Amino acid sequence: MSDRTDRSRQTVIFLHIGKTGGSTLQRILYRHVPASHRLLVKTRPHVPGRPAREETLRAFAQLPADERARPALIEGHLIYGIHALIPGPSTYITLLRDPIALTISQYRYVCRTTTHPLHQDAIELGSLDAYVRSGISLETDNSQTRAISGDRTTPYGDCSSAMLVCAQDHLSASFSVVGITEEFDASLALLERAFGWSKLWYSPVNAAPRPAHPVPPSTRRFIEDQNRYDLELHAWASARLQETVASDPVIGERIDRLRALNAVYRPWAQVTYHYPRRVRDAVAGRARQGAPRDV
């Protein structure tokens, strides 16, 4: 589909990879798609040791056809392939993040979230290094390549270059926007160009404090090696985004306009959204535990 009129008839699938800034993007999407036209696909792990997101295809397939055709926006921690279960035309959007930062963020999230299935294991392991070497979380092993290739079977440590090629092919053929967390404003400008969405101001959601201590070099090297395909995928997608921005001066103008809007919006968001949310969380007893020693 090449024009905006055609795109408006497509179902937009937001393939939300955890800890990439997707919660912030979700709030922006909600401004453009009313609740009656959205569907959040959630499920629980069906196969022990596999991410819950892999079960979204099975859960979605069980919905009646008219329910699968209804939404203008389908979102969730998904993997590639859900489009084949939508009766009408569809297109994907996603965000990719540097896999080193993503792995660290995922570990810290597990440590501070007492309801996470791996929380107790992570606490007992006691460090980021032990956590990533244990292999208990597939999300520390090329998580982005796995999700975008649509993989549901590969064990920890067995990702391949063929999966990377598959993920790149899917991004090229089926995704209208491939955003980069580190280039969030440029990513939003691409959304505006693709869909005509213009209410793009934001204040980051669920942004955790920076680690108090640096990651040991040996741990970082292990994460890099374990996520080598995600490193390639992120670099490849980043280069494509930068090339697109450089080739279209209008995108630069959109980025400048967004940054000006954010300068006005963010102080207001602190008062109306972030501060009330912190108070609500504290009252609900959701105090978060500090991260272990090496993060």
PEDABEL-V286408 format. One record per pair of residues at least 12 apart in sequence whose C-alpha atoms are under 10 Angstrom apart, sorted by sequence separation. I is the first residue (numbers start at 1). GAP is how many residues later the second one is. D is the distance in Angstrom with one decimal. If there is no record, write none. Layout:
i = <I	I>
gap = <GAP	GAP>
d = <D	D>
This chain:
i = <14	41	43	44	46	74	80	107	110	111	122	151	177	178	179	188	42	43	110	111	118	121	146	149	150	177	178	188	41	42	43	108	122	141	142	145	146	149	176	177	14	41	43	44	68	71	107	111	121	122	141	142	145	148	149	151	176	177	185	41	43	69	70	74	111	138	140	141	142	143	145	147	148	149	150	151	177	185	42	43	68	69	70	73	75	111	138	139	140	141	142	146	149	150	176	177	185	41	42	68	69	70	72	73	74	75	118	138	141	142	145	146	148	149	176	177	41	67	68	69	73	108	118	137	138	145	148	149	176	56	65	66	67	68	69	107	108	135	136	144	145	146	147	148	149	150	56	57	61	65	66	69	107	135	142	145	146	148	149	55	56	57	60	63	65	107	134	135	142	145	148	149	53	54	55	56	57	61	62	144	145	148	53	54	55	57	58	61	104	107	52	53	54	56	57	60	61	103	104	107	11	12	13	14	51	52	53	54	56	57	60	11	51	57	58	39	57	104	39	103	107	39	40	106	38	39	107	37	38	39	40	41	42	43	106	107	36	37	38	39	40	41	42	43	106	18	36	37	38	39	40	41	42	43	17	35	36	37	38	39	40	41	42	103	104	16	34	35	36	37	38	39	40	41	102	103	15	33	34	35	40	102	103	33	34	103	33	99	100	103	32	99	102	99	102	30	99	29	99	99	29	98	97	96	26	95	96	26	190	181	22	94	180	187	190	22	179	180	183	186	187	190	182	186	189	198	201	202	11	180	181	193	200	201	202	11	13	18	179	180	183	186	187	193	200	201	11	12	13	14	15	16	17	18	178	179	183	186	192	199	200	201	202	203	11	12	13	14	15	16	17	18	178	198	201	202	203	10	11	12	13	14	15	16	17	179	180	189	190	193	200	201	202	10	11	12	13	14	15	16	17	167	171	178	179	180	189	192	199	200	201	203	204	9	10	11	12	13	14	15	16	167	178	188	189	201	202	203	8	14	15	164	165	168	177	187	189	190	201	202	203	13	14	15	79	164	168	172	186	189	190	201	203	204	79	80	81	163	164	167	171	185	186	188	189	203	13	15	79	80	81	159	161	162	185	188	189	202	203	49	79	80	81	82	158	159	160	161	164	165	168	186	187	189	205	206	13	25	49	78	79	80	81	157	159	160	164	168	185	186	189	205	13	25	77	78	79	80	81	156	157	159	185	186	188	203	204	12	79	80	161	184	185	203	11	22	45	78	79	186	22	79	185	20	21	22	185	11	20	21	219	11	19	20	21	11	12	13	14	15	16	17	18	19	20	94	10	11	12	13	14	15	16	17	18	19	20	92	93	215	216	9	10	11	12	13	14	15	16	17	18	20	92	212	213	214	215	216	9	10	11	12	13	14	15	16	17	211	212	213	214	215	9	10	11	12	13	14	20	92	93	94	142	211	212	213	214	7	8	10	19	20	91	92	93	94	95	96	97	98	141	142	145	211	212	213	6	7	19	91	92	93	94	95	96	97	98	140	141	142	144	145	146	211	212	7	18	19	90	91	92	93	94	95	96	97	98	141	142	143	145	146	211	17	18	19	20	90	91	92	93	94	95	96	97	141	142	144	145	210	19	20	49	50	51	90	91	92	93	94	95	96	97	129	133	140	141	142	143	144	145	18	19	49	50	51	80	94	95	96	128	129	132	140	141	142	143	144	145	1	18	49	50	51	95	128	139	141	142	145	1	49	50	81	95	129	130	133	141	142	144	145	1	19	80	129	132	133	144	80	83	128	129	132	142	51	54	95	128	54	57	94	129	133	53	80	129	132	128	51	54	54	55	54	93	53	54	109	108	51	50	105	50	105	108	50	105	50	105	49	50	105	49	104	104	104	103	101	104	100	103	18	100	103	17	100	101	100	20	99	100	103	18	99	17	18	100	17	99	100	16	99	100	98	99	17	99	100	16	17	99	100	15	98	99	15	97	98	99	96	97	98	99	98	99	97	98	96	97	98	96	97	95	96	97	98	96	97	95	96	20	21	22	25	15	20	21	24	28	14	20	21	13	19	20	25	29	12	13	14	21	25	32	128	12	20	32	33	127	128	32	126	127	128	129	31	32	126	127	128	129	31	32	125	126	127	128	29	31	32	123	126	127	7	28	30	31	123	28	29	122	28	29	28	114	27	28	113	114	2	27	28	112	113	114	1	25	27	28	112	113	114	27	112	113	25	27	111	112	24	25	27	111	112	24	25	26	109	111	112	24	25	109	111	112	23	24	108	110	111	22	23	24	108	109	12	21	22	23	24	108	21	22	23	107	108	21	107	8	21	7	8	19	108	7	8	19	107	4	6	7	4	5	105	3	4	5	104	2	3	4>
gap = <12	12	12	12	12	12	12	12	12	12	12	12	12	12	12	12	13	13	13	13	13	13	13	13	13	13	13	13	14	14	14	14	14	14	14	14	14	14	14	14	15	15	15	15	15	15	15	15	15	15	15	15	15	15	15	15	15	15	15	16	16	16	16	16	16	16	16	16	16	16	16	16	16	16	16	16	16	16	17	17	17	17	17	17	17	17	17	17	17	17	17	17	17	17	17	17	17	18	18	18	18	18	18	18	18	18	18	18	18	18	18	18	18	18	18	18	19	19	19	19	19	19	19	19	19	19	19	19	19	20	20	20	20	20	20	20	20	20	20	20	20	20	20	20	20	20	21	21	21	21	21	21	21	21	21	21	21	21	21	22	22	22	22	22	22	22	22	22	22	22	22	22	23	23	23	23	23	23	23	23	23	23	24	24	24	24	24	24	24	24	25	25	25	25	25	25	25	25	25	25	26	26	26	26	26	26	26	26	26	26	26	27	27	27	27	28	28	28	29	29	30	31	31	31	32	32	32	33	33	33	33	33	33	33	33	33	34	34	34	34	34	34	34	34	34	35	35	35	35	35	35	35	35	35	36	36	36	36	36	36	36	36	36	36	36	37	37	37	37	37	37	37	37	37	37	37	38	38	38	38	38	38	38	39	39	39	40	40	40	40	41	41	41	42	42	43	43	44	44	45	46	46	47	48	49	49	49	50	51	53	54	54	54	54	54	55	55	55	55	55	55	55	56	56	56	56	56	56	57	57	57	57	57	57	57	58	58	58	58	58	58	58	58	58	58	58	59	59	59	59	59	59	59	59	59	59	59	59	59	59	59	59	59	59	60	60	60	60	60	60	60	60	60	60	60	60	60	61	61	61	61	61	61	61	61	61	61	61	61	61	61	61	61	62	62	62	62	62	62	62	62	62	62	62	62	62	62	62	62	62	62	62	62	63	63	63	63	63	63	63	63	63	63	63	63	63	63	63	64	64	64	64	64	64	64	64	64	64	64	64	64	65	65	65	65	65	65	65	65	65	65	65	65	65	66	66	66	66	66	66	66	66	66	66	66	66	67	67	67	67	67	67	67	67	67	67	67	67	67	68	68	68	68	68	68	68	68	68	68	68	68	68	68	68	68	68	69	69	69	69	69	69	69	69	69	69	69	69	69	69	69	69	70	70	70	70	70	70	70	70	70	70	70	70	70	70	70	71	71	71	71	71	71	71	72	72	72	72	72	72	73	73	73	74	74	74	74	75	75	75	75	76	76	76	76	77	77	77	77	77	77	77	77	77	77	77	78	78	78	78	78	78	78	78	78	78	78	78	78	78	78	79	79	79	79	79	79	79	79	79	79	79	79	79	79	79	79	79	80	80	80	80	80	80	80	80	80	80	80	80	80	80	81	81	81	81	81	81	81	81	81	81	81	81	81	81	81	82	82	82	82	82	82	82	82	82	82	82	82	82	82	82	82	82	82	82	83	83	83	83	83	83	83	83	83	83	83	83	83	83	83	83	83	83	83	84	84	84	84	84	84	84	84	84	84	84	84	84	84	84	84	84	84	85	85	85	85	85	85	85	85	85	85	85	85	85	85	85	85	85	86	86	86	86	86	86	86	86	86	86	86	86	86	86	86	86	86	86	86	86	86	87	87	87	87	87	87	87	87	87	87	87	87	87	87	87	87	87	87	88	88	88	88	88	88	88	88	88	88	88	89	89	89	89	89	89	89	89	89	89	89	89	90	90	90	90	90	90	90	91	91	91	91	91	91	92	92	92	92	93	93	93	93	93	94	94	94	94	95	96	96	97	97	98	98	99	99	99	100	101	102	102	103	103	103	104	104	105	105	106	106	106	107	107	111	116	117	119	119	120	120	121	121	121	122	122	122	123	124	124	124	124	125	125	126	126	126	127	127	127	128	128	128	129	129	130	130	130	131	131	131	131	132	132	132	133	133	133	133	134	134	134	134	135	135	136	136	137	137	137	138	138	139	139	140	140	141	141	142	142	159	159	159	159	160	160	160	160	160	161	161	161	162	162	162	162	162	163	163	163	163	163	163	163	164	164	164	164	164	164	165	165	165	165	165	166	166	166	166	166	166	167	167	167	167	167	167	168	168	168	168	168	168	169	169	169	169	169	170	170	170	171	171	172	172	173	173	173	173	174	174	174	174	174	174	175	175	175	175	175	175	175	176	176	176	177	177	177	177	178	178	178	178	178	179	179	179	179	179	179	180	180	180	180	180	181	181	181	181	181	182	182	182	182	182	183	183	183	183	183	183	184	184	184	184	184	185	185	186	186	187	187	187	187	188	188	188	188	189	189	189	190	190	190	191	191	191	191	192	192	192>
d = <8.6	9.0	6.5	8.6	9.7	9.9	8.7	9.1	7.1	6.3	9.7	7.9	9.9	8.5	8.7	6.8	8.6	6.2	8.8	10.0	10.0	9.9	7.9	9.3	8.9	6.5	9.2	9.2	9.7	6.6	9.7	9.2	9.0	9.4	9.2	8.6	9.9	6.0	8.8	6.4	9.2	6.4	9.4	9.6	9.9	9.5	7.7	9.4	8.5	9.8	6.5	8.9	9.6	8.9	7.2	9.8	8.2	9.9	8.9	9.0	7.0	8.9	9.1	9.7	9.7	9.3	8.8	6.7	9.8	9.8	9.8	10.0	8.9	8.3	8.7	9.6	9.5	9.3	8.1	9.5	7.4	5.8	9.3	9.4	9.8	9.8	7.9	9.2	9.8	8.9	7.3	7.2	5.4	7.9	10.0	7.4	9.6	7.9	9.1	5.6	5.5	9.3	9.0	9.9	9.4	9.7	8.0	5.9	7.9	9.7	6.7	8.4	8.1	4.2	6.8	9.7	7.1	9.3	7.0	6.4	9.8	9.9	8.0	8.0	8.7	5.9	5.1	8.0	9.0	8.3	8.5	9.3	9.7	9.0	9.3	9.1	8.3	9.3	8.2	9.5	9.1	9.7	8.2	8.2	8.5	9.2	7.9	7.8	8.4	7.7	8.2	9.9	6.7	6.1	9.8	8.5	7.9	9.5	6.9	9.7	6.1	7.7	7.6	9.7	6.9	10.0	9.7	7.9	9.3	5.9	7.0	9.0	7.9	8.5	8.3	7.6	8.8	9.5	9.7	8.6	8.6	7.5	5.1	6.7	8.8	7.2	9.1	6.3	7.4	7.6	8.0	4.9	6.2	9.8	5.7	7.6	8.9	9.1	9.9	8.4	9.7	9.6	9.7	9.6	9.4	8.7	6.4	9.2	8.0	9.4	9.2	9.7	9.9	9.5	9.8	9.1	8.1	9.3	8.8	8.3	9.2	8.7	9.6	9.6	8.4	6.0	9.3	6.8	5.1	8.2	8.4	7.2	8.9	9.5	7.7	8.4	9.1	4.6	6.1	6.3	6.0	6.2	6.4	9.2	7.8	9.8	7.8	5.3	4.8	4.9	5.0	5.2	7.4	9.9	9.0	9.3	9.1	6.5	6.0	6.3	5.6	7.6	8.6	7.4	8.7	9.4	9.8	9.8	9.9	8.7	7.8	8.5	9.1	7.8	9.0	5.4	9.8	9.3	8.9	9.3	10.0	8.3	8.5	7.1	9.2	9.3	7.0	9.9	9.1	8.8	9.7	8.4	9.1	9.1	9.7	9.1	7.6	8.5	8.2	8.1	9.9	9.9	8.5	7.2	8.5	9.4	9.8	9.5	8.8	10.0	9.4	9.2	7.9	7.8	8.8	9.5	9.9	9.8	8.3	8.0	10.0	8.5	9.1	8.6	9.0	9.3	9.6	9.0	9.9	7.6	9.7	9.1	10.0	6.2	9.5	8.2	9.5	9.4	8.0	6.5	8.7	9.7	9.4	7.9	6.9	8.0	8.6	8.5	8.4	7.3	8.5	6.9	8.4	6.8	7.1	8.2	9.0	7.4	9.0	9.1	9.8	9.2	8.8	7.5	6.6	6.1	5.9	6.2	6.3	5.6	5.8	9.7	8.8	9.2	6.2	6.4	9.8	9.6	4.6	4.8	4.8	4.7	6.3	4.8	7.4	9.9	7.9	9.1	7.3	9.2	8.7	5.5	9.7	7.0	5.7	6.3	5.8	6.8	6.2	6.3	8.5	9.9	9.9	8.9	7.4	10.0	5.9	8.4	9.7	8.9	9.2	7.7	9.0	8.0	8.9	7.1	8.3	8.6	8.5	5.3	8.5	9.8	7.7	9.6	8.2	9.2	7.2	5.5	8.6	8.1	6.6	9.7	9.4	9.8	9.2	9.7	9.0	9.1	6.9	7.0	8.9	9.0	10.0	7.5	9.2	6.0	7.1	9.6	7.4	5.8	9.5	8.5	9.5	9.6	9.9	9.0	9.5	8.3	7.8	7.9	8.6	9.9	7.9	8.8	6.1	6.6	9.6	9.5	7.9	6.1	8.7	9.2	9.5	9.8	9.8	8.1	9.7	8.2	8.1	9.9	4.5	5.1	8.7	9.2	9.7	9.1	9.7	7.0	8.0	8.9	8.3	8.3	9.1	9.7	9.5	9.4	8.3	9.5	9.8	7.2	5.9	6.2	6.1	7.1	9.5	7.7	6.9	8.4	8.8	6.0	8.3	8.1	7.7	8.9	9.0	8.9	7.7	4.4	9.5	9.4	9.3	8.0	5.9	9.6	8.7	9.2	9.3	9.4	5.3	8.1	9.9	9.6	8.9	8.8	8.8	8.2	9.6	9.1	7.7	9.4	7.0	8.7	7.3	9.2	7.4	9.5	7.7	8.2	6.2	8.9	9.6	9.8	9.7	6.2	8.5	7.5	9.1	7.0	8.7	6.7	8.5	7.5	9.5	9.4	5.5	9.2	7.2	6.4	5.8	6.0	5.9	6.2	6.1	7.1	9.6	8.1	8.7	9.6	9.0	9.7	7.2	8.7	5.1	4.4	5.2	4.6	5.0	5.2	7.1	7.5	9.7	9.5	8.5	8.9	9.8	9.8	5.9	8.9	7.4	4.6	6.3	5.8	6.2	5.8	8.0	9.2	9.0	8.1	9.9	7.6	6.8	5.9	8.3	6.6	8.4	7.1	8.4	8.9	9.2	9.7	8.7	7.7	9.6	9.9	8.7	5.9	6.2	9.0	9.9	9.8	9.0	6.9	9.4	6.1	5.5	8.9	8.4	7.3	8.8	8.5	8.2	9.8	9.1	9.7	8.3	5.3	9.5	8.4	6.1	5.9	4.4	5.9	6.7	5.9	6.2	5.9	7.9	7.7	9.7	9.9	9.3	9.9	9.5	8.4	6.4	8.3	8.2	8.6	8.5	5.8	6.0	4.9	5.3	4.4	4.9	5.2	7.9	9.4	7.1	8.0	6.7	8.9	5.1	9.7	10.0	9.5	9.1	9.4	6.2	7.2	5.9	6.0	5.3	6.0	6.8	5.8	4.7	8.8	5.7	8.7	6.5	9.7	9.5	9.3	8.0	9.8	9.0	8.5	7.7	8.4	6.1	8.7	9.4	8.8	9.0	7.8	5.5	7.3	9.4	6.1	9.4	9.3	6.4	7.0	8.0	7.0	8.9	9.8	9.6	9.8	8.3	8.4	8.5	7.4	8.9	6.2	7.3	9.5	9.4	9.4	7.6	7.2	6.9	7.5	9.7	9.5	9.8	9.1	5.1	7.1	9.7	7.7	9.2	9.7	8.6	8.5	9.0	8.1	8.4	8.3	8.1	9.3	9.2	8.6	8.1	5.4	8.3	8.7	8.7	9.7	9.2	7.7	8.5	7.3	9.4	9.6	9.7	8.2	9.8	8.1	9.9	9.6	8.4	9.2	8.3	9.4	8.7	8.8	9.9	9.8	8.3	8.1	8.9	6.1	8.7	9.5	9.5	8.5	8.8	8.9	8.0	9.7	8.5	8.2	8.9	9.6	10.0	8.9	9.3	9.3	9.7	9.1	9.6	8.9	8.7	9.5	10.0	9.9	9.1	7.3	7.6	8.7	9.4	9.8	9.6	9.8	9.8	6.4	9.9	8.2	6.6	9.0	9.0	7.8	8.1	9.2	9.8	6.9	9.8	7.9	9.9	6.7	9.9	9.9	8.7	7.6	9.4	9.2	9.4	9.2	6.1	8.3	8.5	7.9	6.2	8.3	8.9	6.8	9.7	9.1	9.1	9.8	9.5	9.4	7.7	9.6	6.3	8.5	6.6	8.3	6.3	9.6	9.7	9.7	9.9	9.8	8.0	9.4	9.8	8.7	9.8	9.2	8.7	9.1	9.7	8.3	6.2	9.9	9.2	9.7	5.9	9.3	9.0	9.4	9.1	10.0	9.8	9.5	9.9	9.8	8.4	8.5	9.9	9.4	9.0	10.0	9.7	9.9	8.8	7.7	6.8	9.3	5.8	8.5	8.2	9.0	8.6	6.2	6.5	6.6	9.6	9.5	7.5	9.6	7.8	6.2	6.9	8.6	6.9	9.5	9.0	9.1	7.9	9.3	9.2	9.9	8.6	7.7	9.5	8.9	9.3	7.1	8.6	6.0	9.0	9.4	7.5	8.8	9.8	9.9	9.9	7.1	9.6	9.3	8.3	9.4	8.9	8.1	9.9	8.5	6.9	8.5	9.6	5.1	7.8	8.3	9.8	8.7	4.8	7.1	9.9	8.6	7.1	6.6	7.3	8.8	9.5	9.4	7.8	6.8	5.5	8.8	9.8	6.3	9.6	8.2	5.0	9.5	9.4	7.8	9.7	6.0	7.8	8.6	8.7	9.7	7.7	8.7	7.1	9.1	6.0	7.6	9.5	9.4	8.8	8.2	8.1	9.8	9.8	8.1	7.9	7.2	9.0	7.6	6.8	9.2	9.1	9.0	8.9	9.9	9.7	7.0	9.0	9.2	8.4	6.1	10.0	7.5	9.1	9.0	7.3>
